[in-house]
Amino acid sequence: MEQRGLTEHELSAWRTSIRMMELLRTRIEQQLQAASGLSSADYAVLSVLSEAPDGRLRAYELGQETGWEKSRLHHQITRMHKRDLITRERYGSRGIYVVLTEKGLAAIKEAAPGHAQEVRRLFIDPLTPEQLDRMAGIAGILLDHLEADQPSP
């Protein structure tokens, strides 16, 4: 297969996208930490569980929803369990439910308004509705490509 380098135009688009994603992730993380003491990983788990029936999901399902590998999910669940944000319940011989605790529910309810405000300030408000639609369309195309291109475990 022929190897092709990136053109200046392609390199510029790539570098701008990477810088934007990294800076946006950092700024959102800073806001969450400062306002609620939650990491973006904490917030991701809590938000998924808060939308799940009875605030519970099988660990496998939670991994699918967050897009995380088993090892990352295990370490995150362990950290959050120690802080009483979630609990683990066994089912069967090998299954685990991850369950949102009252403390975890209170944490996500407290963090959500400030998080939404920061997302709006940094990501939504600078764009027109048409630009936001284009951004969502482009992100969707790339996400579909990335999900289809995942290597088998």
MARFINU-585650 format. One record per atom (N, C-alpha, C): y, x, z; residue number from 0; residue in three letters. Coordinates in Angstrom, 1 decimal. Each point is the difference from the previous one (the first is absolute). Layout:
REM MARFINU-585650
c2;c1;c3;resi;resn
Y;X;Z;NUM;ALA
...
END
This chain:
REM MARFINU-585650
c2;c1;c3;resi;resn
-1.2;0.8;0.0;0;MET
1.2;-0.8;0.0;0;MET
1.2;0.9;0.0;0;MET
1.0;-0.4;-0.8;1;GLU
1.2;0.8;-0.1;1;GLU
0.9;-0.2;1.2;1;GLU
0.5;1.1;0.5;2;GLN
0.9;-0.1;1.2;2;GLN
1.4;-0.1;-0.5;2;GLN
0.8;-1.0;0.4;3;ARG
1.4;-0.1;-0.4;3;ARG
0.9;0.1;1.2;3;ARG
1.0;0.8;-0.1;4;GLY
1.0;0.1;1.1;4;GLY
0.9;-1.2;-0.1;4;GLY
0.9;-0.1;0.9;5;LEU
0.9;-1.1;0.1;5;LEU
1.3;0.4;-0.8;5;LEU
0.6;-0.9;-0.7;6;THR
1.3;0.3;-0.7;6;THR
1.0;-0.1;1.1;6;THR
1.2;0.5;-0.3;7;GLU
1.1;-0.1;0.9;7;GLU
0.3;-1.4;0.5;7;GLU
0.0;-0.9;-1.0;8;HIS
0.2;-1.4;0.3;8;HIS
-1.1;-0.6;1.0;8;HIS
-1.2;0.3;-0.3;9;GLU
-1.1;-0.4;0.9;9;GLU
0.1;0.6;1.4;9;GLU
0.3;1.3;0.0;10;LEU
0.1;0.7;1.3;10;LEU
1.1;-0.5;0.8;10;LEU
1.1;-0.3;-0.6;11;SER
1.2;-0.6;0.7;11;SER
-0.4;-1.4;0.6;11;SER
-0.7;-0.8;-0.8;12;ALA
-0.4;-1.3;0.5;12;ALA
-1.0;0.1;1.2;12;ALA
-0.9;1.0;-0.2;13;TRP
-1.0;0.2;1.1;13;TRP
0.7;0.5;1.3;13;TRP
0.8;1.0;-0.1;14;ARG
0.7;0.6;1.1;14;ARG
0.9;-1.1;0.7;14;ARG
0.7;-0.8;-0.8;15;THR
0.9;-1.0;0.6;15;THR
-0.8;-1.0;0.7;15;THR
-1.2;-0.4;-0.6;16;SER
-0.8;-1.0;0.7;16;SER
-0.6;0.5;1.3;16;SER
-0.5;1.2;0.0;17;ILE
-0.6;0.6;1.2;17;ILE
1.1;0.1;1.1;17;ILE
1.2;0.5;-0.4;18;ARG
1.0;0.2;1.0;18;ARG
0.4;-1.4;0.6;18;ARG
0.1;-1.0;-0.8;19;MET
0.4;-1.3;0.4;19;MET
-1.1;-0.6;1.0;19;MET
-1.3;0.2;-0.4;20;MET
-1.1;-0.6;0.8;20;MET
0.0;0.8;1.4;20;MET
0.1;1.3;0.0;21;GLU
0.0;0.7;1.2;21;GLU
1.2;-0.3;0.9;21;GLU
1.2;0.0;-0.6;22;LEU
1.2;-0.3;0.8;22;LEU
-0.1;-1.5;0.6;22;LEU
-0.4;-0.9;-0.8;23;LEU
-0.2;-1.4;0.5;23;LEU
-1.0;-0.1;1.1;23;LEU
-1.1;0.7;-0.2;24;ARG
-1.1;0.0;1.0;24;ARG
0.5;0.6;1.3;24;ARG
0.8;1.1;-0.1;25;THR
0.5;0.7;1.2;25;THR
1.0;-0.9;0.7;25;THR
0.9;-0.6;-0.7;26;ARG
1.1;-0.8;0.6;26;ARG
-0.6;-1.3;0.7;26;ARG
-1.0;-0.6;-0.7;27;ILE
-0.7;-1.2;0.7;27;ILE
-0.7;0.5;1.2;27;ILE
-0.7;1.1;0.0;28;GLU
-0.7;0.5;1.1;28;GLU
1.0;0.3;1.2;28;GLU
1.1;0.6;-0.3;29;GLN
1.0;0.3;1.0;29;GLN
0.5;-1.3;0.7;29;GLN
0.3;-1.0;-0.8;30;GLN
0.5;-1.3;0.5;30;GLN
-1.1;-0.6;0.9;30;GLN
-1.2;0.0;-0.4;31;LEU
-1.1;-0.6;0.8;31;LEU
-0.1;0.7;1.3;31;LEU
-0.1;1.4;0.0;32;GLN
-0.1;0.8;1.2;32;GLN
1.1;-0.2;0.9;32;GLN
1.2;0.0;-0.5;33;ALA
1.2;-0.1;0.9;33;ALA
0.1;-1.4;0.6;33;ALA
-0.2;-1.0;-0.8;34;ALA
0.2;-1.4;0.5;34;ALA
-1.2;-0.6;0.8;34;ALA
-1.2;0.5;-0.3;35;SER
-1.2;-0.7;0.6;35;SER
-1.0;1.0;0.6;35;SER
0.1;1.3;-0.3;36;GLY
-1.0;0.9;0.4;36;GLY
-1.3;-0.1;-0.8;36;GLY
0.0;-0.8;-1.1;37;LEU
-1.2;-0.1;-0.9;37;LEU
0.1;1.0;-1.1;37;LEU
-1.1;0.5;-0.5;38;SER
0.0;0.8;-1.2;38;SER
-0.2;-1.0;-1.1;38;SER
0.2;0.5;-1.3;39;SER
-0.2;-0.9;-1.1;39;SER
-1.5;-0.4;-0.1;39;SER
-0.9;0.9;0.4;40;ALA
-1.4;-0.3;0.1;40;ALA
-0.3;-1.1;1.0;40;ALA
0.6;0.1;1.2;41;ASP
-0.1;-1.1;1.0;41;ASP
0.4;-1.3;-0.6;41;ASP
1.2;0.0;-0.6;42;TYR
0.6;-1.2;-0.6;42;TYR
-1.0;-0.6;-1.1;42;TYR
-0.5;0.9;-0.8;43;ALA
-0.9;-0.5;-1.1;43;ALA
-1.2;-0.8;0.6;43;ALA
-0.7;0.6;1.0;44;VAL
-1.1;-0.6;0.7;44;VAL
0.4;-1.3;0.7;44;VAL
1.1;0.1;0.8;45;LEU
0.4;-1.2;0.7;45;LEU
0.4;-1.2;-0.9;45;LEU
0.7;0.3;-1.1;46;SER
0.4;-1.0;-0.9;46;SER
-1.2;-0.7;-0.7;46;SER
-1.0;0.8;-0.4;47;VAL
-1.2;-0.5;-0.6;47;VAL
-0.8;-0.9;1.0;47;VAL
-0.1;0.5;1.2;48;LEU
-0.8;-0.8;1.0;48;LEU
0.8;-1.2;0.4;48;LEU
1.3;0.0;0.0;49;SER
0.8;-1.2;0.4;49;SER
-0.1;-1.1;-1.0;49;SER
-0.3;0.4;-1.2;50;GLU
-0.2;-1.0;-1.1;50;GLU
-1.5;-0.5;-0.2;50;GLU
-0.9;0.6;0.7;51;ALA
-1.4;-0.3;-0.1;51;ALA
-0.3;-1.2;1.0;51;ALA
-1.1;-0.7;-0.4;52;PRO
-0.4;-1.1;0.9;52;PRO
-0.4;0.5;1.4;52;PRO
0.6;-0.6;1.0;53;ASP
-0.3;0.4;1.4;53;ASP
0.4;1.4;0.3;53;ASP
0.8;0.7;-0.9;54;GLY
0.5;1.3;0.2;54;GLY
-1.2;1.0;0.0;54;GLY
-1.0;-0.2;-0.7;55;ARG
-1.2;0.8;-0.1;55;ARG
-0.5;0.2;-1.4;55;ARG
-0.5;1.2;-0.2;56;LEU
-0.6;0.4;-1.3;56;LEU
-1.1;1.0;0.3;56;LEU
-1.1;-0.1;-0.8;57;ARG
-1.0;1.1;0.0;57;ARG
0.7;1.3;-0.3;57;ARG
-0.4;1.1;0.5;58;ALA
0.6;1.3;-0.3;58;ALA
0.0;0.3;-1.5;58;ALA
-1.1;-0.4;-0.6;59;TYR
-0.1;0.2;-1.4;59;TYR
1.1;-0.7;-0.8;59;TYR
0.2;-1.3;0.4;60;GLU
1.1;-0.8;-0.6;60;GLU
1.4;0.6;0.2;60;GLU
0.2;0.5;1.2;61;LEU
1.3;0.6;0.4;61;LEU
0.2;1.2;-0.9;61;LEU
-1.0;0.8;-0.2;62;GLY
0.1;1.2;-0.8;62;GLY
0.3;-0.4;-1.5;62;GLY
-0.6;-1.1;-0.5;63;GLN
0.3;-0.4;-1.3;63;GLN
1.5;-0.5;-0.1;63;GLN
0.4;-0.7;1.0;64;GLU
1.4;-0.6;0.0;64;GLU
1.1;1.1;0.0;64;GLU
-0.3;1.1;0.8;65;THR
0.9;1.1;0.1;65;THR
-0.1;1.0;-1.1;65;THR
-1.2;0.0;-0.6;66;GLY
-0.3;1.1;-1.0;66;GLY
-0.3;1.3;0.5;66;GLY
-0.5;0.0;1.3;67;TRP
-0.3;1.3;0.7;67;TRP
-1.5;0.3;-0.1;67;TRP
-0.2;1.3;0.1;68;GLU
-1.4;0.4;0.1;68;GLU
-0.5;-0.2;1.4;68;GLU
-1.3;0.0;0.2;69;LYS
-0.7;-0.3;1.2;69;LYS
0.5;0.9;1.2;69;LYS
0.1;1.3;-0.3;70;SER
0.4;0.9;1.0;70;SER
1.5;-0.2;0.5;70;SER
0.9;-0.2;-0.9;71;ARG
1.4;-0.3;0.4;71;ARG
0.0;-1.3;0.8;71;ARG
-0.7;-1.0;-0.5;72;LEU
0.0;-1.3;0.8;72;LEU
-0.5;0.2;1.4;72;LEU
-1.1;0.7;0.1;73;HIS
-0.6;0.2;1.3;73;HIS
1.0;0.7;1.0;73;HIS
0.6;1.1;-0.5;74;HIS
1.0;0.7;0.9;74;HIS
1.2;-0.9;0.3;74;HIS
0.5;-0.8;-0.9;75;GLN
1.1;-0.9;0.3;75;GLN
-0.4;-1.1;1.0;75;GLN
-1.2;-0.5;-0.2;76;ILE
-0.5;-1.1;0.9;76;ILE
-0.1;0.6;1.4;76;ILE
-0.6;1.2;0.1;77;THR
-0.1;0.7;1.3;77;THR
1.3;0.2;0.7;77;THR
1.0;0.5;-0.7;78;ARG
1.3;0.2;0.6;78;ARG
0.6;-1.4;0.4;78;ARG
-0.1;-1.0;-0.8;79;MET
0.6;-1.3;0.4;79;MET
-0.8;-0.7;1.1;79;MET
-1.3;0.3;0.1;80;HIS
-0.7;-0.6;1.1;80;HIS
0.4;0.6;1.3;80;HIS
0.2;1.3;0.0;81;LYS
0.5;0.7;1.2;81;LYS
1.3;-0.6;0.5;81;LYS
0.8;-0.5;-0.9;82;ARG
1.3;-0.6;0.4;82;ARG
0.0;-1.5;0.2;82;ARG
-1.2;-0.6;-0.1;83;ASP
-0.3;-1.4;0.2;83;ASP
0.7;-0.9;-1.0;83;ASP
0.2;0.6;-1.2;84;LEU
0.6;-0.8;-1.1;84;LEU
-1.1;-0.8;-0.7;84;LEU
-1.2;0.5;0.0;85;ILE
-1.2;-0.7;-0.6;85;ILE
-1.2;0.3;0.9;85;ILE
-1.0;-0.8;-0.2;86;THR
-1.3;0.3;0.7;86;THR
-1.1;0.0;-1.0;86;THR
-1.1;0.5;0.3;87;ARG
-1.2;0.0;-0.9;87;ARG
-1.1;-0.9;0.7;87;ARG
-0.6;-0.8;-0.9;88;GLU
-1.1;-0.8;0.5;88;GLU
-1.2;0.3;-0.9;88;GLU
-1.1;0.2;0.6;89;ARG
-1.2;0.3;-0.8;89;ARG
-0.6;-1.3;-0.5;89;ARG
-0.6;0.0;-1.2;90;TYR
-0.8;-1.1;-0.5;90;TYR
-1.2;0.7;-0.7;90;TYR
-1.1;-0.6;0.2;91;GLY
-1.2;0.6;-0.6;91;GLY
-0.3;1.3;0.6;91;GLY
-0.8;0.8;-0.7;92;SER
-0.4;1.3;0.5;92;SER
1.0;1.1;-0.4;92;SER
0.8;-0.2;-1.0;93;ARG
0.9;1.0;-0.5;93;ARG
1.4;-0.5;-0.3;93;ARG
0.2;-1.3;0.0;94;GLY
1.3;-0.5;-0.4;94;GLY
1.1;0.0;1.1;94;GLY
1.2;0.1;-0.4;95;ILE
1.1;-0.1;1.0;95;ILE
1.1;-0.9;-0.5;95;ILE
0.5;-0.9;0.8;96;TYR
1.2;-0.7;-0.2;96;TYR
1.2;0.7;0.6;96;TYR
1.1;0.1;-0.7;97;VAL
1.2;0.5;0.5;97;VAL
0.9;-1.2;0.4;97;VAL
0.4;-0.1;1.2;98;VAL
0.7;-1.3;0.5;98;VAL
1.3;0.4;0.5;98;VAL
1.0;-0.8;-0.4;99;LEU
1.4;0.1;0.5;99;LEU
0.1;-0.4;1.4;99;LEU
0.5;0.8;0.9;100;THR
0.2;-0.4;1.4;100;THR
1.4;-0.7;0.2;100;THR
0.2;-0.6;1.1;101;GLU
1.3;-0.6;0.3;101;GLU
1.1;1.0;-0.1;101;GLU
-0.2;1.2;0.5;102;LYS
1.0;1.1;-0.1;102;LYS
0.2;0.4;-1.4;102;LYS
-1.0;0.0;-0.8;103;GLY
0.2;0.3;-1.4;103;GLY
0.7;-1.0;-0.8;103;GLY
-0.3;-1.3;0.3;104;LEU
0.8;-1.1;-0.6;104;LEU
1.4;0.0;0.4;104;LEU
0.3;0.3;1.3;105;ALA
1.4;0.1;0.5;105;ALA
0.7;1.2;-0.7;105;ALA
-0.7;1.1;-0.2;106;ALA
0.6;1.1;-0.7;106;ALA
0.4;-0.3;-1.4;106;ALA
-0.9;-0.6;-0.8;107;ILE
0.3;-0.3;-1.4;107;ILE
1.1;-1.1;-0.1;107;ILE
0.0;-0.9;0.9;108;LYS
1.1;-1.0;0.0;108;LYS
1.3;0.6;0.3;108;LYS
0.1;1.0;0.9;109;GLU
1.2;0.6;0.3;109;GLU
0.5;1.0;-1.1;109;GLU
-1.0;0.6;-0.6;110;ALA
0.4;1.0;-1.1;110;ALA
0.3;-0.6;-1.3;110;ALA
-0.6;-1.1;-0.3;111;ALA
0.1;-0.6;-1.4;111;ALA
1.5;-0.3;-0.4;111;ALA
0.8;-0.6;0.8;112;PRO
1.4;-0.3;-0.5;112;PRO
0.8;1.3;-0.4;112;PRO
-0.1;1.0;0.8;113;GLY
0.7;1.3;-0.3;113;GLY
-0.6;0.7;-1.2;113;GLY
-1.3;-0.1;-0.1;114;HIS
-0.7;0.6;-1.1;114;HIS
0.5;-0.7;-1.3;114;HIS
-0.1;-1.3;0.0;115;ALA
0.4;-0.8;-1.2;115;ALA
1.5;0.3;-0.4;115;ALA
0.8;0.1;1.0;116;GLN
1.5;0.3;-0.2;116;GLN
0.1;1.4;-0.7;116;GLN
-0.7;1.0;0.5;117;GLU
0.0;1.3;-0.6;117;GLU
-0.5;0.1;-1.4;117;GLU
-1.1;-0.7;-0.2;118;VAL
-0.6;-0.1;-1.4;118;VAL
1.0;-0.7;-0.9;118;VAL
0.7;-1.0;0.5;119;ARG
1.0;-0.7;-0.8;119;ARG
1.1;1.0;-0.3;119;ARG
0.5;0.7;1.0;120;ARG
1.2;0.9;-0.2;120;ARG
-0.3;1.1;-0.9;120;ARG
-1.2;0.6;0.1;121;LEU
-0.3;1.2;-0.7;121;LEU
-0.7;-0.3;-1.4;121;LEU
-0.6;-1.1;-0.2;122;PHE
-0.8;-0.2;-1.2;122;PHE
0.4;-1.3;-0.8;122;PHE
0.2;-1.1;0.7;123;ILE
0.3;-1.2;-0.7;123;ILE
1.5;-0.1;-0.4;123;ILE
0.9;0.2;0.9;124;ASP
1.4;-0.3;-0.2;124;ASP
0.6;0.9;-1.1;124;ASP
-0.4;1.3;-0.2;125;PRO
0.6;0.8;-1.1;125;PRO
-0.4;-0.4;-1.4;125;PRO
-0.9;-0.9;-0.1;126;LEU
-0.5;-0.5;-1.3;126;LEU
0.4;-1.4;-0.3;126;LEU
0.2;-0.2;-1.3;127;THR
0.3;-1.4;-0.4;127;THR
-1.4;-0.7;0.0;127;THR
0.0;-1.4;0.0;128;PRO
-1.3;-0.7;-0.1;128;PRO
-0.8;0.5;-1.3;128;PRO
0.7;0.2;-1.1;129;GLU
-0.8;0.5;-1.2;129;GLU
-0.6;1.4;0.2;129;GLU
0.8;0.9;0.6;130;GLN
-0.5;1.3;0.3;130;GLN
-1.2;0.0;1.0;130;GLN
0.1;-0.9;1.0;131;LEU
-1.1;-0.2;0.9;131;LEU
-1.2;-0.5;-0.7;131;LEU
0.1;-0.9;-0.9;132;ASP
-1.1;-0.5;-0.8;132;ASP
-0.6;1.1;-0.8;132;ASP
0.8;0.9;-0.6;133;ARG
-0.5;1.1;-0.8;133;ARG
-0.7;1.0;0.9;133;ARG
0.6;0.3;1.1;134;MET
-0.6;0.9;1.0;134;MET
-1.4;-0.5;0.4;134;MET
-0.1;-1.3;0.3;135;ALA
-1.3;-0.6;0.4;135;ALA
-1.0;0.1;-1.1;135;ALA
0.5;-0.3;-1.2;136;GLY
-0.9;0.1;-1.2;136;GLY
-0.6;1.4;-0.2;136;GLY
0.9;1.0;0.0;137;ILE
-0.4;1.4;-0.2;137;ILE
-0.9;0.4;1.2;137;ILE
0.3;-0.3;1.2;138;ALA
-0.9;0.3;1.1;138;ALA
-1.3;-0.6;-0.1;138;ALA
-0.1;-1.3;-0.5;139;GLY
-1.2;-0.7;-0.2;139;GLY
-0.9;0.7;-1.0;139;GLY
0.6;0.4;-1.1;140;ILE
-0.7;0.7;-1.1;140;ILE
-0.6;1.3;0.6;140;ILE
0.8;0.8;0.7;141;LEU
-0.5;1.2;0.5;141;LEU
-1.1;-0.2;1.1;141;LEU
0.2;-1.0;0.8;142;LEU
-1.0;-0.3;1.0;142;LEU
-1.3;-0.4;-0.6;142;LEU
0.0;-0.9;-1.0;143;ASP
-1.2;-0.4;-0.7;143;ASP
-0.7;1.2;-0.6;143;ASP
0.8;0.9;-0.6;144;HIS
-0.6;1.2;-0.6;144;HIS
-0.7;0.9;1.1;144;HIS
0.7;0.2;1.1;145;LEU
-0.5;0.8;1.1;145;LEU
-1.3;-0.6;0.6;145;LEU
0.0;-1.3;0.2;146;GLU
-1.1;-0.6;0.6;146;GLU
-1.2;0.0;-1.0;146;GLU
0.2;-0.1;-1.3;147;ALA
-1.1;0.1;-1.0;147;ALA
-0.5;1.4;-0.1;147;ALA
0.9;1.0;0.3;148;ASP
-0.4;1.4;-0.2;148;ASP
-0.5;0.6;1.2;148;ASP
-0.3;-0.7;1.0;149;GLN
-0.5;0.6;1.3;149;GLN
-1.4;0.6;-0.2;149;GLN
-0.2;1.2;0.5;150;PRO
-1.4;0.5;-0.1;150;PRO
-1.0;-0.7;0.9;150;PRO
-1.2;-0.1;-0.4;151;SER
-1.0;-0.6;0.8;151;SER
-0.2;0.7;1.3;151;SER
-0.3;-0.7;1.1;152;PRO
-0.3;0.8;1.2;152;PRO
-1.2;0.8;0.0;152;PRO
END
